[in-house]
Amino acid sequence: MLSFAAWPLFLVKLQPLWGLSNFSVGWVSGAYFIGYVFATPLLVGLTDRYDAKYIYIFSTLIAAVGAFGFALTAEGFWSAASCWGLVGAGLAGTYMPGLQILNARLDDDHRLRLLPYYTSAFGIGTGLSFFVMGWLYSYADWTSAFMYAGLGSLFTGLLVSAVIRPQPLKNESDAPHRHPLDFRPAFRNSAAMRYILSYGAHNFELFAFRGWLFAYLIFAAGYYGVHLSAEWLSGLISVMAFSGMVASVYGAKLCLSHGRAQMISRFGLASFITAVLFSLSGHISFAFVLLCAAAYNITIMLDSASLTAGTVSKANPKDRGATLAVHTMIGFCGSAAGAPATGLVLDLSGGQTTIMAWSATLVCMGLGSALVWMILRRNKFS
């Protein structure tokens, strides 16, 4: 995950350098998830037939090529979006295949108990990425930052290769009797699809928030005449990412105790209300902006692990790879749309130099949680 924050931070420098609009910046952010979505059907779907370890290792090489390519060749919108999309494709072959590595090596009880910790590790990775990239933002250039991101991917591939024991080849009787790109069983599973659609709405909000948060805090600090270094702000975002991990695990425990669908619906409503408060905070004080940003980060993350756990719990074991592939495709379609959609709102509302435009953008983000609330509030499935 070392590469994750490279673009969200360095876009502040590269946007004026390359003359990009907020809509274009949003599409570069979205390219990461577009690459993810296009790579997912093959890379995740094949885990029903082959050991996910090898798909994972291959995908770290894809991510490394994308990061190195960005460092060496990016000079504008198209080159940046293409390389950043490759990094996202690499994530597609590590995130859910990493989950499949665990699925193949754990029994049902351990799988459901440990899954929230796995998905929360995504938050640890993003937090560390913001911390490291924030330091590089202050003391190095963007080329070096993307080179380090590529080295992080290579190191991950070597680590998994050395530590994870390979699984024996699956018997023909255990493999699904369908084409690996046939995802119809997942779409026919209505209980799983409710969680999958909610995951898409959740990701729309979450990755729009992560994609624009640094830029908004830079604006808000300047708006109130507060002098804070980029290193300090990126460190603050790192702390938020770690607190989000804790919130995700705690939310998963609440869901196990009180009913998953019911609790996720409540989390969605709470997150939307917090988004509205966050949108108003810029009109009050910078301290209130930071307070609302921290609270919003927590409410967004409360349902993060539980949505994936819901999909896993409702998936047919033989179609689990296909179901997770649909889960991640729809989820990261939401991720891909989040930054461009909110960037367009930011442009149409007056641009990144006006407080009203940022308020409208933050409300737009919160619509993701509002949709989660609507999808699951009458769900009869646990």
N, C-alpha and C positions, 0 to 999 in steps of 0.2 A: 504493500500500500504506500510505499515511500513516494511514489510518483503522484499520488492523488491530489495533493494541494499545489502542485507545481503551476498549473494553469490558473486556478482560482486566485493565487497570490500574484503571480507575475503578469496577469492580464492588466493590472493597474499600470505597469510600465509599458507593456507591449501594445495596449490599445491606442495610446497617442502616437507611439512610434510607427505603427502600421496604419493609422488612420481608420480604425474600425468603429462602426456604430455599436450601440449596446445590443442591438438585434444580432449583429454579426458575432460579437463577443459571446452572446448566448448560444449561438450555433456552434462555435468552437467548443464551448463547454458541452453542448449536446452531442457533438461528434463522438465524444468519449463513450456515451451510452448508446449511440447508434452503432458503433463498432461492437459494443457489448451485445446488442440485440441481434445483429446479423451473425455473429459468431456462435451464439448460444445454441441454436437448433442442432448444429453438428457436434460441438464440443461437449455440451451437456447431455444431449440425446444419446451419444455413444457410450455414456457411462453405464447404461443398462446392459451393455454387451462386453465392455472391456474394463480393465482395471483403471480407475480414475487417476491413479498415481501418474501414469504416463501421459495422459491428457493434460494433467496439471503441469508437468515439467515442460512439455512442448509449449504450453501457453505462456510460461514465464519467458520463453525465448521471443515469442511474438511481442510481448510487452516491452522487452528490452530493445528490440528493433525499433519500435515506435518511439520510445524515449530518446534513443540515440539519434534517430532520424530527425526528431524535433530539434535537438540540440545543434545538429550539423546542417540541416537544410531549410528549416522554417524561416520564411521571410514575408509572410502575409497570411491572409485568410485560408486559402486553399491548402497550402502546404502545412500550415498549423493544424487545420481540421483533419487532414488525412493522417498525419502522424499521431495526433491525439486520439483519433479513432482506433488506430492499431493498439495503443496502450489500453483502451477500453476493451478491445477484443481479447487482449491478454487477460484482463480481469475476468471476462466471461468464462475462460477456461481454468480459472483458479478458484473463484468464489463458490459456485455450486458444485463443481467437481471436487473441491475440498470437502464440502459437506458429504458428497458421495463416498469419499475416502473413509469418513467416519461411519456413514451408514453401513458400509460393507464390513466394518470391523467392530461394531457395537450391537448389542441386543436392543430390543425395543425400549426397555425401561431406561437404560443408560442413554440411549439416543435422544429421547425426549427431554431428559433432565439436563443433558450436556449441550443440546443444540443452542439454547440461549447464550451460552458462553462462547460458542463458536461464532454466532452471528454478531455478538458484542465485540469480538476481537476485530471485526471490521472497524468499529469505533476506536479501538486502541490504535489500529493502523492509521486511520485518518488523523487522529490526534497527534501521533508522532510525526506524521507527514507535515502537518501544519507547523509543528515546532521546528523541525529540521529545515523545511523550506522557508520559514520565517527568518531563521538565522541566515540562510543563504541569500534571502532577499536583501538583508542588511549588509552582508559582507562579501557577496560574490555576484556574478552576473547570471543572467537567465540561462545561458548556454551551459555553465557549470552545473546549475541546478538540475537540468534535464539529463545531463550525463550521470550525475549521482543517482537519479531516479532509475536509469537503465541498469546501473550496477546493482541496485537493490533487487531488481527483478532477477538478474543472473544469480545473485546470492541465494535467493529463495529457491530457485530450481535446484541448485546444488544441495541445499539443506534437505529438501523433500526427497531428493534422490538418495541421500545418504541415510536418512532416519526412518522413512516409512517402508515397512516390509511389503513386498509385492504380494498380491493375491493370486491364487491359481486361476487359470482360465475358466470361465463359466461354462457349465455343461449346456448343451443345446436345449435340454429340457428346462433349464432354469432361465434361459434367455427368452424374452418376449417374442411371440410369433407374429411380429409386425415389423414393418420397415422402421429403422431408427429415427426417421424423420416424420413418422406418422404420429401426430399428436392428438388424434381424435379421442382416444380414451380420456385424456385430460379435460378436453372441452365438454365431454359428456358427464363429467363428475361435477355436478352442480354445487355440492358442498365445498369442494376444493376451489371452484371458480369464484365463489364469494370472497374467499381469502385472497385469491390471485388478483381480482379486480381492485380490492382494497389495497393490496400491496402496490399496485400501479399508482393509485391516487396518493398513497403515502410517499412513494418515491418522487412523485412530481414535486411535492412540497419540500421534502428533505433535501434533495439535491439542488433545488432552486435556492434554498436557504444557505446551503454550504457554498454554492457557487458565487453568491453575491454578498455574503456576510462581511468578508474582509473589505470589499469596496465600500459597503454601506458604513462600516465603522470608521473607515478613513474619512468619508464625507462628513459623518456626524461629528467626529472630533474636530474637523476644520470648521464646521458650521458653528460650533460653540467655542471656538478658539482654544481647544484643549490640545496641548502639544504632547503626543504620544508617539513613540517609535513604532515602525512596522514590526519590529521584533517583539515588542511588548504586546501588540494587538494579536499577532499570530500565536504567541504563547497563551494568551487568553482564550483564543479559539481552540487551542489544544486542550486546555483545561475543560472547556465546554464539551469537547468530543469525549473525554474520559468520563465526565459526569453523565453524558448520554449513554455510555456503555452501562453504567450502574443503573440508570433509569430503565434501560431495556431489560436487564436481568430482573429488576424488581417488578416491572410490568408483567413479565412472563410468569413470575410467581403469583401475582395477583390473579392472573388469568386462570392458572391452575386451581386456585382456591375458590373463585367466584364465577367461573364460566367464561371461556375465552371470548366468544363473540360479543357477549354483553359488555365485558370490560373494555374490549377494543373500541366498541362504539362510544363508550363514555370517554375514553382517551381522545377519540377524534373530536368530540364536541369541546372538550377542554382545550385541545390544541388550537381549534379555530378561534375560540374566545381569546386565547393568549396571543394569537396572530393579530387580532384586531387591536389589542392593547399595545403590542409591539409597534403597530403602524402609527399609533398616536403618540408613542413615547418620544419621537423626534421633535415634537412640538413642545415638550416639557423641559427636559434637561438631558445632558449626555449621560449622567449617572443613571437616569431612568432608562435610557436606551440600553445600557449594559445590563441592567437588572432584567429588563424584559427579554433581551436576547438570550440570557442564560435560562430564564424560565421557559421561553419558547423552545429552546433546544431540548430541554428535558421533556416537555409534553409531546414534542414530535417523536422522540425516541421511545416513549413508553410502550408503544405497540410494535416496535420494529421486529424484535425477535418473535413475538407471538404470532404475527402474520405468517411468517415462514413456518413456524411450528404448526399452525393451523393447516397449512397446505400439506405438510408432511404427514400429519395425523389422518388426513382424509384421502391420501393417495393410496391406490392399490400398490402393494409392494412390488409387483412385476412391472408396473408402469411408473414407478417413482421417479426414474430419470426423466421420462417424458413429461410428467407432471411438473417437476422442478424446472424443466426447460421452459414450459409455458409460463410458469410462475415468474421466472427471471426475465423472459422476453417481454411479457406485459408489464412487469414491474419496472424494467429499465426503459421501456417505451415512455413510461411516465417520467423517468429520470431524464431522458433525452428531451422531452417536451418542456420540462420545468424551467430551465435557464433561458431558452429562447422565448418562451411565452412571457415570462416575467421581464425579460429584457425588452421585448416589444412594448409591454405596458409602460416600462420605464421611459422608453423613447417617446411614446404617444402622450404621456402625461407631463412632459416637459424636460426630460433628460436627467442625468445623474447629478446635476447641480442644484436641483430644487427639492425641498423637503416634501412637498405635496406629491411629487412623482414617486418618491421612495415610499410614501405612505400607501399609495395605490398599489405599488408593486408588492408590498408586504401583505396586503389583504389578498391579493391574487395568489400568493403562496399558500395562504391559509385555506383556500378553497379545496386543497387536497384533503385536509383533515375533515372538512365539512362533508366531502363525498364519502369518506370512510364511515363517518357517522350514519349517513343515509343508507349505505349498502348493508351494514351489519346491525342496525338498531332493531330490526324485526327478524333477525336471523334466528331460526330455531336450532341451528347446528351449534354444538359446543366448540 
